[in-house]
Amino acid sequence: MEYAAGALAVFGAILGLRFRFRVLLPFVMLLFLACVLFSFARGLGWLETLLIILVSEAILQGCYFGGLLIRRGFKFAQRKLPRSWSERVRL
């Protein structure tokens, strides 16, 4: 389960770095369905199912938000840097 959580975190960060919010929504729904199917296959109760859903969604969305922040930081840094060598010489 720890490896799955780590993979989900990396996947969420990649989604945040690469895509916008509209791409996140289908993956949230797929993750919800996967969690429900996993819980039924294991024969877990409703409380364990709810915890699995909440924790997995929190990991995905939290790392997605972290990826968005990293992407925003890179875009901010690129705006501050000069675009070419000739602009550096003029400064």
Secondary structure, DSSP 8 states (H G I E B T S, - for coil): -HHHHHHHHHHHHHHHHH--HHHHHHHHHHHHHHHHHHHHHHT--HHHHHHHHHHHHHHHHHHHHHHHHHHHHHHHHHHHS-SSHHHHHH-
